[in-house]
Amino acid sequence: MDSQLKRGILNICILQLLKEEDKYGYDIIKLLQGLFPDTEESTIYAILRRLNKEGLTDMYYSDISHGPKRKYYSISDKGKECLAEYISSWQEIERIFAEIGVGKYEGWKRVTAPPPVIH
């Protein structure tokens, strides 16, 4: 997968995961490496740092594990707004792809039907 495309998708994935619940950084990495096996840990940490710097996530430390403090991430209100924009853009891309036939003959499976085309 193209690295720029993958980084964009990872942004969406991380924000969506954090929308569901706060997560420990290492747990995010292990989950995403299961989905994107060729992605380095350092790449995901870099994205987590950037999302935090941009105010899309918040970070806090917790010692729930009774060991060293762990760094947890949560999605900020700004991150929720950004995620909604990302999802809207993704849906628009899916609509365009469906309209021009991308995936029609490549064996792609759609989970939902494309929106109706109005001419």
Buried (B, 14 or more C-beta within 10 A) or exposed (E): EEEEEBBBBBBBBBBEBBEEEBBBBEEBBEBBBEEBEEBEEEBBBEBBEEBBEEEBBBBEEEEEEEEEEBBBBBBBEEBBEBBEEBEEEEEEEBEEBBEEEEEEEEEEEEEEEEEEEEE
